[in-house]
Amino acid sequence: MTVLISVAIVAPLLAAACSLAVRSHPPGRDIAVLAGLGSAALASHIMLVTVARDGTHTVAVGGWAPELGIVLVADLFAALILPVALTIIFVVEVFAIGQRRTVWAANPQLSGPLLCVLTSGVSLAFLTGDLFTLFVAFELILVSSYVLLTHQGNRSQVRAGMTYVVMNLLASTLFLFGVAFVYTATGTVNMALLAERIPQLETGVRLGIGAWFLVVFGTKAAIFPLFSWLPDSYPTAPTTITAVFAGLLTKVGIYSMIRFHNLMGMEDLGPIMLLVAALTMVLGVLGALAQSDVKRILSFHVISQIGYMFMGLSLFTVAGTAAAILFLIHHMPVKAVLFLVGGLIENHEGSSSLDRSGGLAGREPLVAVMFAIPALSLAGIPPFSGFVAKLAVISAAVDQGGTVVVVAALLAGGLTLLSMTKIWNEVFWGGRTDGPRPRPAPRRGRRIMHTATALAVAGTLMVSLFAGTLLDLSTEAAEDLRRPASYIAAVRP
């Protein structure tokens, strides 16, 4: 297991170095990136099987005691989320190889290595067992994502990137101060030990820590009212970069909140968090309805769907936490697929604007199908994974008597379907409108892009097919988070 954890974190970094060394040789560069990302993804899948069979595994880096050293923890929660995340990145990189020669493609000499660095940061964020290493992982993600967002040098990218980096640097600064405060109050930053010590603090201090990290992680996750950086940042980036960002970056924030606030027993913040969840769901989808560009609509939906995960967390029950975990597993591939389809729309139509598109279903029926499946899932239509995930979240809220947040969730679901219908009517239905003519990828490139997107769509259908099993595993992971005795026992020497 130690080898698997090491491969998930280190292999992408080695791939980044190798791809930079052969950056002027495209085949070698692509092979190095795919080898690193593929190795990490394969290790994460084996890790899931091993953890589900044998239980939580920890690695004390350097043999240091948990109070001072770095501890990597592969529990069921991390093992469930990591393979989904790393598989998405691998598939997106395959899509990027096919998109290389289009006007919307990222610079492969930079994007491949930086994507590997970002992957390493994501793996470290999911596997770390202490707050300071989580901070380091966030910084790896932030630095690489900022360059990925702005490396083409477009004015709109740089402007949006400034908002992105300022908001995230502010969150990182607050994170660092929070780590210092927690260490002063408890003598450790190890999350297993904090799960024992933070509940023993005075109520005001304990809730202050919970609220502080709610702002830190909430900024990363783009919950209300901390989401202002997202709608302008994501649409300006190349398609493959946006697909990774939408599928993963906000999910690292919600993952951190699910782990931290459950382990530390922050139930007293639940009512405020439920209100924030309701506002996040509704305002996000209202923002989507007001847009006239596919990427901007999908970007606002990232915010809205985060509200459902935050809603499950805010209930502070096993059922609510399990629903949030399942929703996380469902949403990551669905959102990545939708942005990949947005890239295909750009490739065929010359723009992602609704006003400059039309009739794509008649000319590219495969693209229409690959949009319809994740779009219906995002809206929560049965039998797709979004229906199961939303039903789990809403059922958990009904059990707790959360009438207001349930109404907000149902309203957001209906408006999500309306906005997906808006994209369908404007882009895939009707006639072709005048607009910029695309510079499509070569035929081989188009085949690679379509194949990668189809594989991602198949992944969303696999989540639907195995939703029952995933819910059972999510429930087991939620029980470990809500009753952290086993997590603490695994980390203690």
Sequence and secondary structure as in RCSB ss.txt:
>XXXX:A:sequence
MTVLISVAIVAPLLAAACSLAVRSHPPGRDIAVLAGLGSAALASHIMLVTVARDGTHTVAVGGWAPELGIVLVAD
LFAALILPVALTIIFVVEVFAIGQRRTVWAANPQLSGPLLCVLTSGVSLAFLTGDLFTLFVAFELILVSSYVLLT
HQGNRSQVRAGMTYVVMNLLASTLFLFGVAFVYTATGTVNMALLAERIPQLETGVRLGIGAWFLVVFGTKAAIFP
LFSWLPDSYPTAPTTITAVFAGLLTKVGIYSMIRFHNLMGMEDLGPIMLLVAALTMVLGVLGALAQSDVKRILSF
HVISQIGYMFMGLSLFTVAGTAAAILFLIHHMPVKAVLFLVGGLIENHEGSSSLDRSGGLAGREPLVAVMFAIPA
LSLAGIPPFSGFVAKLAVISAAVDQGGTVVVVAALLAGGLTLLSMTKIWNEVFWGGRTDGPRPRPAPRRGRRIMH
TATALAVAGTLMVSLFAGTLLDLSTEAAEDLRRPASYIAAVRP
>XXXX:A:secstr
 HHHHHHHHHHHHHHHHHHHHTTT HHHHHHHHHHHHHHHHHHHHHHHHHHHHH  EEEEGGG  TTTS EEEE 
HHHHHHHHHHHHHHHHHHHHHHHTTTSTT   HHHHHHHHHHHHHHHHHHHHB BHHHHHHHHHHHHHHHHHHHH
TT  HHHHHHHHHHHHHHHHHHHHHHHHHHHHHHHHS  BHHHHHHHGGGS HHHHHHHHHHHHHHHHHHHT TT
S TTHHHHGGGS HHHHHHIIIIIHHHHHHHHHHHHHHTT GGGHHHHHHHHHHHHHHHHHHHHT  BHHHHHHH
HHHHHHHHHHHHHHT SHHHHHHHHHHHHHHHHHHHHHHHHHHHHHHHHS  BGGG   HHHH HHHHHHHHHHH
HHHHT TTSHHHHHHHHHHHHHHHTT HHHHHHHHHHHHHHHHHHHHHIIIIISS            HHHHHHHH
HHHHHHHHHHHHHHHTHHHHHHHHHHHHHHHHSTHHHHHHH  
